[in-house]
Amino acid sequence: MMKRPVQVYLDDRDRSVLDRLAKRLGLSKADTVREAIRRWAAELSGDDDAVLRLIGGLDDPAVPTDLSTQHDAYAVSGFRAARVAESRPKPRPRK
């Protein structure tokens, strides 16, 4: 996706908020602004649009970079981990 520059003027208070948010989220200031725009768009759309929820979802650094070619391996390993967790005996409540 091609990114185009946008110039925004912030007062000291808004700049401070942006700096703190970016640091807290571990994102660049630009990524923080993009995320805020996406969240506002989803919130103001008035409906729960699944496509809007997907926008930017793969930008997360936790998403493996080889997901497009190794999706089956990730799907199976995730499924197996969930099944193992389900099959574990539940602890008995103490009396």
VOVORO-285427 format. One line per 4 residues: number of its first residue (from 1); for each residue x, y, z of N, C-alpha, C. Coordinates in steps of 0.02 Angstrom, whole numbers, plus 50000, padded with zeros to 5 digits. Example, Ala and Ser with C-alpha at 12.3 -4.5 7.8 and 13.67 -1.06 7.14 Angstrom:
1> 50660 49716 50390 50615 49775 50390 50660 49835 50390 | 50642 49888 50354 50684 49947 50357 50645 50002 50394
This chain:
1> 50043 49942 50000 50000 50000 50000 50045 50062 50000 | 50031 50107 49954 50071 50168 49949 50049 50218 50002 | 50097 50244 50038 50083 50294 50089 50100 50363 50062 | 50056 50411 50076 50067 50480 50053 50073 50525 50114
5> 50117 50573 50112 50128 50616 50170 50068 50662 50183 | 50056 50674 50247 50006 50722 50270 50038 50764 50324 | 50031 50829 50319 50061 50873 50369 50007 50894 50419 | 50021 50886 50483 49974 50903 50536 50010 50946 50587
9> 49977 51000 50608 50005 51043 50659 49972 51026 50726 | 50013 51013 50776 49988 50997 50842 50012 51049 50892 | 49969 51066 50940 49992 51109 50993 50033 51067 51042 | 50064 51099 51091 50108 51064 51137 50072 51007 51174
13> 50011 51020 51193 49973 50969 51231 49960 50907 51187 | 49936 50918 51126 49923 50861 51082 49987 50824 51063 | 50041 50861 51054 50105 50830 51037 50129 50786 51095 | 50119 50810 51156 50138 50772 51215 50096 50708 51221
17> 50032 50714 51206 49989 50655 51208 50012 50604 51155 | 50026 50628 51095 50050 50584 51042 50115 50550 51062 | 50161 50587 51090 50225 50559 51111 50215 50504 51163 | 50172 50517 51213 50160 50467 51265 50125 50405 51238
21> 50075 50416 51194 50040 50358 51164 50088 50315 51124 | 50128 50347 51082 50174 50309 51040 50223 50269 51082 | 50248 50299 51135 50295 50263 51179 50260 50205 51214 | 50200 50218 51240 50163 50166 51276 50145 50108 51230
25> 50127 50123 51168 50107 50070 51121 50166 50038 51086 | 50225 50069 51092 50284 50043 51058 50280 50053 50982 | 50246 50107 50962 50238 50122 50891 50272 50188 50875 | 50284 50198 50810 50307 50264 50789 50249 50313 50796
29> 50264 50377 50793 50210 50427 50796 50164 50419 50736 | 50192 50406 50678 50151 50398 50618 50105 50338 50625 | 50131 50281 50650 50089 50222 50660 50035 50235 50712 | 50051 50274 50763 50002 50290 50815 49945 50331 50785
33> 49962 50379 50742 49910 50420 50709 49867 50376 50664 | 49899 50332 50625 49862 50287 50581 49814 50243 50620 | 49839 50215 50676 49797 50172 50718 49737 50212 50746 | 49749 50274 50767 49695 50315 50793 49642 50328 50739
37> 49664 50341 50679 49617 50353 50624 49575 50290 50611 | 49607 50232 50611 49571 50170 50599 49520 50156 50654 | 49540 50169 50716 49494 50157 50772 49434 50204 50769 | 49446 50268 50753 49391 50316 50747 49345 50295 50690
41> 49374 50274 50634 49333 50253 50576 49289 50194 50595 | 49317 50146 50631 49277 50088 50652 49223 50108 50702 | 49241 50151 50749 49193 50172 50800 49136 50213 50770 | 49152 50257 50724 49102 50302 50695 49062 50271 50639
45> 49083 50212 50615 49046 50180 50560 48976 50159 50582 | 48967 50151 50647 48900 50134 50673 48883 50061 50669 | 48925 50022 50636 48912 49950 50634 48978 49913 50645 | 48972 49850 50656 49031 49810 50670 49055 49780 50604
49> 49094 49819 50567 49118 49799 50501 49181 49757 50508 | 49176 49694 50488 49233 49648 50494 49293 49671 50453 | 49280 49700 50396 49335 49723 50353 49373 49780 50387 | 49336 49827 50418 49370 49881 50453 49413 49855 50510
53> 49391 49802 50543 49431 49773 50598 49495 49742 50572 | 49495 49720 50509 49555 49688 50481 49607 49739 50459 | 49587 49800 50445 49634 49850 50420 49691 49860 50470 | 49751 49851 50445 49810 49861 50487 49825 49803 50533
57> 49785 49751 50533 49795 49695 50578 49860 49658 50567 | 49882 49656 50505 49944 49621 50489 50006 49665 50499 | 49996 49728 50519 50052 49772 50533 50083 49757 50601 | 50049 49718 50641 50072 49701 50708 50138 49662 50704
61> 50190 49684 50739 50254 49648 50736 50250 49576 50761 | 50197 49559 50798 50191 49491 50823 50168 49442 50768 | 50143 49468 50712 50121 49425 50657 50184 49400 50622 | 50190 49334 50613 50249 49307 50580 50256 49334 50509
65> 50318 49347 50488 50330 49374 50421 50319 49322 50366 | 50319 49258 50384 50309 49206 50334 50238 49177 50337 | 50192 49215 50364 50123 49191 50373 50090 49172 50307 | 50103 49210 50254 50071 49196 50190 50093 49129 50160
69> 50154 49108 50174 50178 49045 50146 50174 48987 50195 | 50170 49001 50260 50169 48949 50311 50103 48947 50350 | 50049 48973 50320 49986 48978 50356 49960 48911 50382 | 49970 48858 50342 49946 48792 50365 49983 48770 50428
73> 50048 48780 50429 50087 48759 50488 50065 48798 50550 | 50053 48863 50542 50030 48903 50599 49960 48882 50621 | 49918 48868 50572 49849 48848 50589 49849 48782 50627 | 49888 48734 50604 49890 48669 50636 49922 48674 50705
77> 49977 48711 50711 50009 48716 50776 49965 48752 50826 | 49929 48802 50804 49882 48836 50848 49825 48791 50868 | 49801 48752 50821 49746 48705 50834 49769 48652 50884 | 49828 48625 50873 49854 48573 50919 49862 48601 50989
81> 49889 48661 50995 49899 48690 51061 49833 48699 51096 | 49782 48721 51060 49716 48730 51090 49686 48663 51111 | 49694 48611 51070 49667 48545 51086 49702 48516 51147 | 49767 48525 51152 49804 48499 51210 49779 48534 51273
85> 49770 48599 51270 49746 48636 51328 49676 48613 51348 | 49634 48598 51299 49566 48574 51313 49567 48505 51345 | 49615 48463 51326 49616 48394 51350 49647 48386 51419 | 49679 48438 51444 49708 48434 51511 49654 48428 51563
89> 49665 48388 51615 49615 48382 51668 49606 48448 51703 | 49544 48461 51720 49528 48523 51756 49544 48512 51830 | 49572 48562 51864 49586 48554 51935 49520 48549 51974 | 49523 48507 52024 49463 48498 52067 49458 48555 52116
93> 49398 48579 52127 49390 48633 52177 49407 48608 52246 | 49439 48650 52285 49456 48632 52355 49394 48639 52398 | 49390 48594 52447 49333 48597 52493 49353 48627 52558
